[in-house]
């Protein structure tokens, strides 16, 4: 059950990184993380790229739609 909750938070993070201009720390806090480093680590494992890298790649059209 915990893995599902983490996955759901990270999916929400993807949305926030794509659709808002919130800073990475703000995204982390909006999702209930108190430690930005933990958020960045979990997101990087999940998406294969850091949150800022994910946003940059999406903006530059380097990542697919899903």
mmCIF file of the N, C-alpha and C atoms, coordinates in Angstrom:
data_MODEL
# 
_entry.id   MODEL 
# 
loop_
_atom_site.group_PDB 
_atom_site.id 
_atom_site.type_symbol 
_atom_site.label_atom_id 
_atom_site.label_alt_id 
_atom_site.label_comp_id 
_atom_site.label_asym_id 
_atom_site.label_entity_id 
_atom_site.label_seq_id 
_atom_site.pdbx_PDB_ins_code 
_atom_site.Cartn_x 
_atom_site.Cartn_y 
_atom_site.Cartn_z 
_atom_site.occupancy 
_atom_site.B_iso_or_equiv 
_atom_site.pdbx_formal_charge 
_atom_site.auth_seq_id 
_atom_site.auth_comp_id 
_atom_site.auth_asym_id 
_atom_site.auth_atom_id 
_atom_site.pdbx_PDB_model_num 
ATOM 1   N N  . UNK A 1 1  ? 0.832  -1.198 0.000   1.00 0.00 ? 1  UNK A N  1 
ATOM 2   C CA . UNK A 1 1  ? 0.000  0.000  0.000   1.00 0.00 ? 1  UNK A CA 1 
ATOM 3   C C  . UNK A 1 1  ? 0.875  1.260  0.000   1.00 0.00 ? 1  UNK A C  1 
ATOM 4   N N  . UNK A 1 2  ? 1.980  1.237  0.734   1.00 0.00 ? 2  UNK A N  1 
ATOM 5   C CA . UNK A 1 2  ? 2.862  2.402  0.794   1.00 0.00 ? 2  UNK A CA 1 
ATOM 6   C C  . UNK A 1 2  ? 3.434  2.727  -0.582  1.00 0.00 ? 2  UNK A C  1 
ATOM 7   N N  . UNK A 1 3  ? 3.821  1.704  -1.335  1.00 0.00 ? 3  UNK A N  1 
ATOM 8   C CA . UNK A 1 3  ? 4.379  1.922  -2.679  1.00 0.00 ? 3  UNK A CA 1 
ATOM 9   C C  . UNK A 1 3  ? 3.359  2.613  -3.574  1.00 0.00 ? 3  UNK A C  1 
ATOM 10  N N  . UNK A 1 4  ? 2.097  2.236  -3.445  1.00 0.00 ? 4  UNK A N  1 
ATOM 11  C CA . UNK A 1 4  ? 1.044  2.867  -4.232  1.00 0.00 ? 4  UNK A CA 1 
ATOM 12  C C  . UNK A 1 4  ? 0.915  4.348  -3.873  1.00 0.00 ? 4  UNK A C  1 
ATOM 13  N N  . UNK A 1 5  ? 0.992  4.657  -2.588  1.00 0.00 ? 5  UNK A N  1 
ATOM 14  C CA . UNK A 1 5  ? 0.867  6.049  -2.142  1.00 0.00 ? 5  UNK A CA 1 
ATOM 15  C C  . UNK A 1 5  ? 2.031  6.881  -2.675  1.00 0.00 ? 5  UNK A C  1 
ATOM 16  N N  . UNK A 1 6  ? 3.249  6.333  -2.625  1.00 0.00 ? 6  UNK A N  1 
ATOM 17  C CA . UNK A 1 6  ? 4.415  7.050  -3.150  1.00 0.00 ? 6  UNK A CA 1 
ATOM 18  C C  . UNK A 1 6  ? 4.257  7.260  -4.645  1.00 0.00 ? 6  UNK A C  1 
ATOM 19  N N  . UNK A 1 7  ? 3.825  6.215  -5.351  1.00 0.00 ? 7  UNK A N  1 
ATOM 20  C CA . UNK A 1 7  ? 3.641  6.331  -6.804  1.00 0.00 ? 7  UNK A CA 1 
ATOM 21  C C  . UNK A 1 7  ? 2.602  7.402  -7.135  1.00 0.00 ? 7  UNK A C  1 
ATOM 22  N N  . UNK A 1 8  ? 1.516  7.448  -6.386  1.00 0.00 ? 8  UNK A N  1 
ATOM 23  C CA . UNK A 1 8  ? 0.477  8.451  -6.628  1.00 0.00 ? 8  UNK A CA 1 
ATOM 24  C C  . UNK A 1 8  ? 1.027  9.862  -6.410  1.00 0.00 ? 8  UNK A C  1 
ATOM 25  N N  . UNK A 1 9  ? 1.838  10.040 -5.361  1.00 0.00 ? 9  UNK A N  1 
ATOM 26  C CA . UNK A 1 9  ? 2.432  11.354 -5.106  1.00 0.00 ? 9  UNK A CA 1 
ATOM 27  C C  . UNK A 1 9  ? 3.378  11.747 -6.234  1.00 0.00 ? 9  UNK A C  1 
ATOM 28  N N  . UNK A 1 10 ? 4.137  10.795 -6.732  1.00 0.00 ? 10 UNK A N  1 
ATOM 29  C CA . UNK A 1 10 ? 5.097  11.102 -7.790  1.00 0.00 ? 10 UNK A CA 1 
ATOM 30  C C  . UNK A 1 10 ? 4.400  11.378 -9.126  1.00 0.00 ? 10 UNK A C  1 
ATOM 31  N N  . UNK A 1 11 ? 3.280  10.730 -9.368  1.00 0.00 ? 11 UNK A N  1 
ATOM 32  C CA . UNK A 1 11 ? 2.480  11.062 -10.560 1.00 0.00 ? 11 UNK A CA 1 
ATOM 33  C C  . UNK A 1 11 ? 1.959  12.492 -10.455 1.00 0.00 ? 11 UNK A C  1 
ATOM 34  N N  . UNK A 1 12 ? 1.511  12.857 -9.266  1.00 0.00 ? 12 UNK A N  1 
ATOM 35  C CA . UNK A 1 12 ? 1.050  14.236 -9.042  1.00 0.00 ? 12 UNK A CA 1 
ATOM 36  C C  . UNK A 1 12 ? 2.209  15.213 -9.228  1.00 0.00 ? 12 UNK A C  1 
ATOM 37  N N  . UNK A 1 13 ? 3.398  14.825 -8.791  1.00 0.00 ? 13 UNK A N  1 
ATOM 38  C CA . UNK A 1 13 ? 4.581  15.663 -8.969  1.00 0.00 ? 13 UNK A CA 1 
ATOM 39  C C  . UNK A 1 13 ? 4.848  15.887 -10.453 1.00 0.00 ? 13 UNK A C  1 
ATOM 40  N N  . UNK A 1 14 ? 4.733  14.836 -11.249 1.00 0.00 ? 14 UNK A N  1 
ATOM 41  C CA . UNK A 1 14 ? 4.931  14.989 -12.696 1.00 0.00 ? 14 UNK A CA 1 
ATOM 42  C C  . UNK A 1 14 ? 3.973  16.030 -13.247 1.00 0.00 ? 14 UNK A C  1 
ATOM 43  N N  . UNK A 1 15 ? 2.713  15.936 -12.847 1.00 0.00 ? 15 UNK A N  1 
ATOM 44  C CA . UNK A 1 15 ? 1.711  16.897 -13.307 1.00 0.00 ? 15 UNK A CA 1 
ATOM 45  C C  . UNK A 1 15 ? 2.093  18.326 -12.898 1.00 0.00 ? 15 UNK A C  1 
ATOM 46  N N  . UNK A 1 16 ? 2.438  18.497 -11.626 1.00 0.00 ? 16 UNK A N  1 
ATOM 47  C CA . UNK A 1 16 ? 2.782  19.835 -11.142 1.00 0.00 ? 16 UNK A CA 1 
ATOM 48  C C  . UNK A 1 16 ? 4.020  20.392 -11.844 1.00 0.00 ? 16 UNK A C  1 
ATOM 49  N N  . UNK A 1 17 ? 4.985  19.541 -12.117 1.00 0.00 ? 17 UNK A N  1 
ATOM 50  C CA . UNK A 1 17 ? 6.191  20.002 -12.808 1.00 0.00 ? 17 UNK A CA 1 
ATOM 51  C C  . UNK A 1 17 ? 5.887  20.393 -14.256 1.00 0.00 ? 17 UNK A C  1 
ATOM 52  N N  . UNK A 1 18 ? 4.950  19.690 -14.870 1.00 0.00 ? 18 UNK A N  1 
ATOM 53  C CA . UNK A 1 18 ? 4.587  19.986 -16.262 1.00 0.00 ? 18 UNK A CA 1 
ATOM 54  C C  . UNK A 1 18 ? 3.674  21.201 -16.385 1.00 0.00 ? 18 UNK A C  1 
ATOM 55  N N  . UNK A 1 19 ? 2.744  21.320 -15.470 1.00 0.00 ? 19 UNK A N  1 
ATOM 56  C CA . UNK A 1 19 ? 1.648  22.271 -15.649 1.00 0.00 ? 19 UNK A CA 1 
ATOM 57  C C  . UNK A 1 19 ? 1.730  23.539 -14.809 1.00 0.00 ? 19 UNK A C  1 
ATOM 58  N N  . UNK A 1 20 ? 2.710  23.632 -13.917 1.00 0.00 ? 20 UNK A N  1 
ATOM 59  C CA . UNK A 1 20 ? 2.814  24.832 -13.083 1.00 0.00 ? 20 UNK A CA 1 
ATOM 60  C C  . UNK A 1 20 ? 4.233  25.384 -13.159 1.00 0.00 ? 20 UNK A C  1 
ATOM 61  N N  . UNK A 1 21 ? 4.396  26.541 -12.568 1.00 0.00 ? 21 UNK A N  1 
ATOM 62  C CA . UNK A 1 21 ? 5.729  27.135 -12.477 1.00 0.00 ? 21 UNK A CA 1 
ATOM 63  C C  . UNK A 1 21 ? 6.270  27.035 -11.050 1.00 0.00 ? 21 UNK A C  1 
ATOM 64  N N  . UNK A 1 22 ? 5.651  26.187 -10.235 1.00 0.00 ? 22 UNK A N  1 
ATOM 65  C CA . UNK A 1 22 ? 6.137  25.991 -8.868  1.00 0.00 ? 22 UNK A CA 1 
ATOM 66  C C  . UNK A 1 22 ? 7.581  25.508 -8.905  1.00 0.00 ? 22 UNK A C  1 
ATOM 67  N N  . UNK A 1 23 ? 8.385  25.985 -7.977  1.00 0.00 ? 23 UNK A N  1 
ATOM 68  C CA . UNK A 1 23 ? 9.752  25.501 -7.841  1.00 0.00 ? 23 UNK A CA 1 
ATOM 69  C C  . UNK A 1 23 ? 9.721  24.065 -7.307  1.00 0.00 ? 23 UNK A C  1 
ATOM 70  N N  . UNK A 1 24 ? 10.803 23.353 -7.502  1.00 0.00 ? 24 UNK A N  1 
ATOM 71  C CA . UNK A 1 24 ? 10.868 21.948 -7.072  1.00 0.00 ? 24 UNK A CA 1 
ATOM 72  C C  . UNK A 1 24 ? 10.556 21.827 -5.580  1.00 0.00 ? 24 UNK A C  1 
ATOM 73  N N  . UNK A 1 25 ? 11.114 22.695 -4.769  1.00 0.00 ? 25 UNK A N  1 
ATOM 74  C CA . UNK A 1 25 ? 10.831 22.662 -3.334  1.00 0.00 ? 25 UNK A CA 1 
ATOM 75  C C  . UNK A 1 25 ? 9.362  22.906 -3.024  1.00 0.00 ? 25 UNK A C  1 
ATOM 76  N N  . UNK A 1 26 ? 8.734  23.767 -3.795  1.00 0.00 ? 26 UNK A N  1 
ATOM 77  C CA . UNK A 1 26 ? 7.305  24.036 -3.606  1.00 0.00 ? 26 UNK A CA 1 
ATOM 78  C C  . UNK A 1 26 ? 6.467  22.825 -4.005  1.00 0.00 ? 26 UNK A C  1 
ATOM 79  N N  . UNK A 1 27 ? 6.867  22.155 -5.074  1.00 0.00 ? 27 UNK A N  1 
ATOM 80  C CA . UNK A 1 27 ? 6.175  20.927 -5.482  1.00 0.00 ? 27 UNK A CA 1 
ATOM 81  C C  . UNK A 1 27 ? 6.310  19.893 -4.371  1.00 0.00 ? 27 UNK A C  1 
ATOM 82  N N  . UNK A 1 28 ? 7.508  19.722 -3.864  1.00 0.00 ? 28 UNK A N  1 
ATOM 83  C CA . UNK A 1 28 ? 7.742  18.756 -2.785  1.00 0.00 ? 28 UNK A CA 1 
ATOM 84  C C  . UNK A 1 28 ? 6.845  19.055 -1.587  1.00 0.00 ? 28 UNK A C  1 
ATOM 85  N N  . UNK A 1 29 ? 6.820  20.309 -1.159  1.00 0.00 ? 29 UNK A N  1 
ATOM 86  C CA . UNK A 1 29 ? 5.992  20.686 -0.003  1.00 0.00 ? 29 UNK A CA 1 
ATOM 87  C C  . UNK A 1 29 ? 4.503  20.506 -0.299  1.00 0.00 ? 29 UNK A C  1 
ATOM 88  N N  . UNK A 1 30 ? 4.071  20.811 -1.517  1.00 0.00 ? 30 UNK A N  1 
ATOM 89  C CA . UNK A 1 30 ? 2.661  20.651 -1.875  1.00 0.00 ? 30 UNK A CA 1 
ATOM 90  C C  . UNK A 1 30 ? 2.227  19.195 -1.790  1.00 0.00 ? 30 UNK A C  1 
ATOM 91  N N  . UNK A 1 31 ? 3.184  18.292 -1.951  1.00 0.00 ? 31 UNK A N  1 
ATOM 92  C CA . UNK A 1 31 ? 2.886  16.861 -1.902  1.00 0.00 ? 31 UNK A CA 1 
ATOM 93  C C  . UNK A 1 31 ? 3.133  16.256 -0.523  1.00 0.00 ? 31 UNK A C  1 
ATOM 94  N N  . UNK A 1 32 ? 3.486  17.093 0.443   1.00 0.00 ? 32 UNK A N  1 
ATOM 95  C CA . UNK A 1 32 ? 3.660  16.625 1.807   1.00 0.00 ? 32 UNK A CA 1 
ATOM 96  C C  . UNK A 1 32 ? 5.069  16.228 2.192   1.00 0.00 ? 32 UNK A C  1 
ATOM 97  N N  . UNK A 1 33 ? 6.030  16.448 1.316   1.00 0.00 ? 33 UNK A N  1 
ATOM 98  C CA . UNK A 1 33 ? 7.418  16.151 1.654   1.00 0.00 ? 33 UNK A CA 1 
ATOM 99  C C  . UNK A 1 33 ? 7.968  17.280 2.510   1.00 0.00 ? 33 UNK A C  1 
ATOM 100 N N  . UNK A 1 34 ? 8.670  16.930 3.575   1.00 0.00 ? 34 UNK A N  1 
ATOM 101 C CA . UNK A 1 34 ? 9.348  17.936 4.385   1.00 0.00 ? 34 UNK A CA 1 
ATOM 102 C C  . UNK A 1 34 ? 10.827 17.992 4.026   1.00 0.00 ? 34 UNK A C  1 
ATOM 103 N N  . UNK A 1 35 ? 11.286 17.007 3.272   1.00 0.00 ? 35 UNK A N  1 
ATOM 104 C CA . UNK A 1 35 ? 12.690 16.917 2.869   1.00 0.00 ? 35 UNK A CA 1 
ATOM 105 C C  . UNK A 1 35 ? 12.772 16.920 1.343   1.00 0.00 ? 35 UNK A C  1 
ATOM 106 N N  . UNK A 1 36 ? 13.261 18.016 0.771   1.00 0.00 ? 36 UNK A N  1 
ATOM 107 C CA . UNK A 1 36 ? 13.349 18.145 -0.685  1.00 0.00 ? 36 UNK A CA 1 
ATOM 108 C C  . UNK A 1 36 ? 14.324 17.116 -1.262  1.00 0.00 ? 36 UNK A C  1 
ATOM 109 N N  . UNK A 1 37 ? 15.366 16.795 -0.514  1.00 0.00 ? 37 UNK A N  1 
ATOM 110 C CA . UNK A 1 37 ? 16.342 15.807 -0.989  1.00 0.00 ? 37 UNK A CA 1 
ATOM 111 C C  . UNK A 1 37 ? 15.668 14.441 -1.141  1.00 0.00 ? 37 UNK A C  1 
ATOM 112 N N  . UNK A 1 38 ? 14.850 14.053 -0.174  1.00 0.00 ? 38 UNK A N  1 
ATOM 113 C CA . UNK A 1 38 ? 14.118 12.784 -0.270  1.00 0.00 ? 38 UNK A CA 1 
ATOM 114 C C  . UNK A 1 38 ? 13.186 12.798 -1.480  1.00 0.00 ? 38 UNK A C  1 
ATOM 115 N N  . UNK A 1 39 ? 12.455 13.891 -1.663  1.00 0.00 ? 39 UNK A N  1 
ATOM 116 C CA . UNK A 1 39 ? 11.573 14.010 -2.819  1.00 0.00 ? 39 UNK A CA 1 
ATOM 117 C C  . UNK A 1 39 ? 12.362 13.858 -4.116  1.00 0.00 ? 39 UNK A C  1 
ATOM 118 N N  . UNK A 1 40 ? 13.477 14.570 -4.217  1.00 0.00 ? 40 UNK A N  1 
ATOM 119 C CA . UNK A 1 40 ? 14.292 14.520 -5.434  1.00 0.00 ? 40 UNK A CA 1 
ATOM 120 C C  . UNK A 1 40 ? 14.803 13.107 -5.687  1.00 0.00 ? 40 UNK A C  1 
ATOM 121 N N  . UNK A 1 41 ? 15.252 12.432 -4.636  1.00 0.00 ? 41 UNK A N  1 
ATOM 122 C CA . UNK A 1 41 ? 15.740 11.056 -4.767  1.00 0.00 ? 41 UNK A CA 1 
ATOM 123 C C  . UNK A 1 41 ? 14.630 10.120 -5.249  1.00 0.00 ? 41 UNK A C  1 
ATOM 124 N N  . UNK A 1 42 ? 13.463 10.201 -4.607  1.00 0.00 ? 42 UNK A N  1 
ATOM 125 C CA . UNK A 1 42 ? 12.351 9.328  -4.991  1.00 0.00 ? 42 UNK A CA 1 
ATOM 126 C C  . UNK A 1 42 ? 11.893 9.632  -6.412  1.00 0.00 ? 42 UNK A C  1 
ATOM 127 N N  . UNK A 1 43 ? 11.784 10.902 -6.748  1.00 0.00 ? 43 UNK A N  1 
ATOM 128 C CA . UNK A 1 43 ? 11.342 11.268 -8.089  1.00 0.00 ? 43 UNK A CA 1 
ATOM 129 C C  . UNK A 1 43 ? 12.338 10.773 -9.127  1.00 0.00 ? 43 UNK A C  1 
ATOM 130 N N  . UNK A 1 44 ? 13.618 10.940 -8.852  1.00 0.00 ? 44 UNK A N  1 
ATOM 131 C CA . UNK A 1 44 ? 14.666 10.518 -9.792  1.00 0.00 ? 44 UNK A CA 1 
ATOM 132 C C  . UNK A 1 44 ? 14.620 9.015  -10.030 1.00 0.00 ? 44 UNK A C  1 
ATOM 133 N N  . UNK A 1 45 ? 14.416 8.236  -8.959  1.00 0.00 ? 45 UNK A N  1 
ATOM 134 C CA . UNK A 1 45 ? 14.286 6.783  -9.113  1.00 0.00 ? 45 UNK A CA 1 
ATOM 135 C C  . UNK A 1 45 ? 13.052 6.428  -9.941  1.00 0.00 ? 45 UNK A C  1 
ATOM 136 N N  . UNK A 1 46 ? 11.975 7.140  -9.698  1.00 0.00 ? 46 UNK A N  1 
ATOM 137 C CA . UNK A 1 46 ? 10.704 6.854  -10.372 1.00 0.00 ? 46 UNK A CA 1 
ATOM 138 C C  . UNK A 1 46 ? 10.730 7.261  -11.846 1.00 0.00 ? 46 UNK A C  1 
ATOM 139 N N  . UNK A 1 47 ? 11.228 8.459  -12.124 1.00 0.00 ? 47 UNK A N  1 
ATOM 140 C CA . UNK A 1 47 ? 11.152 9.006  -13.488 1.00 0.00 ? 47 UNK A CA 1 
ATOM 141 C C  . UNK A 1 47 ? 12.442 8.825  -14.286 1.00 0.00 ? 47 UNK A C  1 
ATOM 142 N N  . UNK A 1 48 ? 13.522 8.462  -13.613 1.00 0.00 ? 48 UNK A N  1 
ATOM 143 C CA . UNK A 1 48 ? 14.790 8.296  -14.314 1.00 0.00 ? 48 UNK A CA 1 
ATOM 144 C C  . UNK A 1 48 ? 15.524 9.595  -14.584 1.00 0.00 ? 48 UNK A C  1 
ATOM 145 N N  . UNK A 1 49 ? 15.023 10.672 -14.014 1.00 0.00 ? 49 UNK A N  1 
ATOM 146 C CA . UNK A 1 49 ? 15.628 11.999 -14.185 1.00 0.00 ? 49 UNK A CA 1 
ATOM 147 C C  . UNK A 1 49 ? 15.184 12.846 -12.992 1.00 0.00 ? 49 UNK A C  1 
ATOM 148 N N  . UNK A 1 50 ? 16.000 13.834 -12.639 1.00 0.00 ? 50 UNK A N  1 
ATOM 149 C CA . UNK A 1 50 ? 15.658 14.708 -11.511 1.00 0.00 ? 50 UNK A CA 1 
ATOM 150 C C  . UNK A 1 50 ? 14.401 15.516 -11.825 1.00 0.00 ? 50 UNK A C  1 
ATOM 151 N N  . UNK A 1 51 ? 13.738 16.051 -10.804 1.00 0.00 ? 51 UNK A N  1 
ATOM 152 C CA . UNK A 1 51 ? 12.558 16.879 -11.065 1.00 0.00 ? 51 UNK A CA 1 
ATOM 153 C C  . UNK A 1 51 ? 12.856 18.066 -11.992 1.00 0.00 ? 51 UNK A C  1 
ATOM 154 N N  . UNK A 1 52 ? 13.959 18.762 -11.766 1.00 0.00 ? 52 UNK A N  1 
ATOM 155 C CA . UNK A 1 52 ? 14.279 19.899 -12.636 1.00 0.00 ? 52 UNK A CA 1 
ATOM 156 C C  . UNK A 1 52 ? 14.634 19.424 -14.039 1.00 0.00 ? 52 UNK A C  1 
ATOM 157 N N  . UNK A 1 53 ? 15.318 18.290 -14.137 1.00 0.00 ? 53 UNK A N  1 
ATOM 158 C CA . UNK A 1 53 ? 15.624 17.715 -15.447 1.00 0.00 ? 53 UNK A CA 1 
ATOM 159 C C  . UNK A 1 53 ? 14.369 17.277 -16.173 1.00 0.00 ? 53 UNK A C  1 
ATOM 160 N N  . UNK A 1 54 ? 13.419 16.716 -15.424 1.00 0.00 ? 54 UNK A N  1 
ATOM 161 C CA . UNK A 1 54 ? 12.141 16.302 -16.011 1.00 0.00 ? 54 UNK A CA 1 
ATOM 162 C C  . UNK A 1 54 ? 11.415 17.501 -16.603 1.00 0.00 ? 54 UNK A C  1 
ATOM 163 N N  . UNK A 1 55 ? 11.342 18.562 -15.826 1.00 0.00 ? 55 UNK A N  1 
ATOM 164 C CA . UNK A 1 55 ? 10.661 19.774 -16.296 1.00 0.00 ? 55 UNK A CA 1 
ATOM 165 C C  . UNK A 1 55 ? 11.356 20.326 -17.541 1.00 0.00 ? 55 UNK A C  1 
ATOM 166 N N  . UNK A 1 56 ? 12.665 20.412 -17.499 1.00 0.00 ? 56 UNK A N  1 
ATOM 167 C CA . UNK A 1 56 ? 13.431 20.935 -18.640 1.00 0.00 ? 56 UNK A CA 1 
ATOM 168 C C  . UNK A 1 56 ? 13.214 20.072 -19.880 1.00 0.00 ? 56 UNK A C  1 
ATOM 169 N N  . UNK A 1 57 ? 13.291 18.748 -19.709 1.00 0.00 ? 57 UNK A N  1 
ATOM 170 C CA . UNK A 1 57 ? 13.118 17.847 -20.846 1.00 0.00 ? 57 UNK A CA 1 
ATOM 171 C C  . UNK A 1 57 ? 11.717 17.935 -21.429 1.00 0.00 ? 57 UNK A C  1 
ATOM 172 N N  . UNK A 1 58 ? 10.713 18.072 -20.576 1.00 0.00 ? 58 UNK A N  1 
ATOM 173 C CA . UNK A 1 58 ? 9.335  18.215 -21.066 1.00 0.00 ? 58 UNK A CA 1 
ATOM 174 C C  . UNK A 1 58 ? 9.182  19.524 -21.820 1.00 0.00 ? 58 UNK A C  1 
ATOM 175 N N  . UNK A 1 59 ? 9.742  20.568 -21.263 1.00 0.00 ? 59 UNK A N  1 
ATOM 176 C CA . UNK A 1 59 ? 9.668  21.884 -21.907 1.00 0.00 ? 59 UNK A CA 1 
ATOM 177 C C  . UNK A 1 59 ? 10.353 21.861 -23.272 1.00 0.00 ? 59 UNK A C  1 
ATOM 178 N N  . UNK A 1 60 ? 11.478 21.180 -23.338 1.00 0.00 ? 60 UNK A N  1 
ATOM 179 C CA . UNK A 1 60 ? 12.247 21.120 -24.580 1.00 0.00 ? 60 UNK A CA 1 
ATOM 180 C C  . UNK A 1 60 ? 11.763 20.034 -25.531 1.00 0.00 ? 60 UNK A C  1 
ATOM 181 N N  . UNK A 1 61 ? 10.715 19.303 -25.134 1.00 0.00 ? 61 UNK A N  1 
ATOM 182 C CA . UNK A 1 61 ? 10.145 18.278 -26.005 1.00 0.00 ? 61 UNK A CA 1 
ATOM 183 C C  . UNK A 1 61 ? 10.948 16.997 -26.079 1.00 0.00 ? 61 UNK A C  1 
ATOM 184 N N  . UNK A 1 62 ? 11.794 16.733 -25.092 1.00 0.00 ? 62 UNK A N  1 
ATOM 185 C CA . UNK A 1 62 ? 12.635 15.542 -25.144 1.00 0.00 ? 62 UNK A CA 1 
ATOM 186 C C  . UNK A 1 62 ? 12.000 14.298 -24.565 1.00 0.00 ? 62 UNK A C  1 
ATOM 187 N N  . UNK A 1 63 ? 10.949 14.441 -23.768 1.00 0.00 ? 63 UNK A N  1 
ATOM 188 C CA . UNK A 1 63 ? 10.288 13.273 -23.183 1.00 0.00 ? 63 UNK A CA 1 
ATOM 189 C C  . UNK A 1 63 ? 8.944  13.075 -23.865 1.00 0.00 ? 63 UNK A C  1 
ATOM 190 N N  . UNK A 1 64 ? 8.542  11.822 -23.951 1.00 0.00 ? 64 UNK A N  1 
ATOM 191 C CA . UNK A 1 64 ? 7.254  11.504 -24.544 1.00 0.00 ? 64 UNK A CA 1 
ATOM 192 C C  . UNK A 1 64 ? 6.109  11.895 -23.630 1.00 0.00 ? 64 UNK A C  1 
ATOM 193 N N  . UNK A 1 65 ? 4.921  11.583 -24.063 1.00 0.00 ? 65 UNK A N  1 
ATOM 194 C CA . UNK A 1 65 ? 3.720  12.011 -23.345 1.00 0.00 ? 65 UNK A CA 1 
ATOM 195 C C  . UNK A 1 65 ? 3.396  11.166 -22.138 1.00 0.00 ? 65 UNK A C  1 
ATOM 196 N N  . UNK A 1 66 ? 4.144  10.152 -21.830 1.00 0.00 ? 66 UNK A N  1 
ATOM 197 C CA . UNK A 1 66 ? 3.654  9.369  -20.730 1.00 0.00 ? 66 UNK A CA 1 
ATOM 198 C C  . UNK A 1 66 ? 4.603  8.770  -19.861 1.00 0.00 ? 66 UNK A C  1 
# 
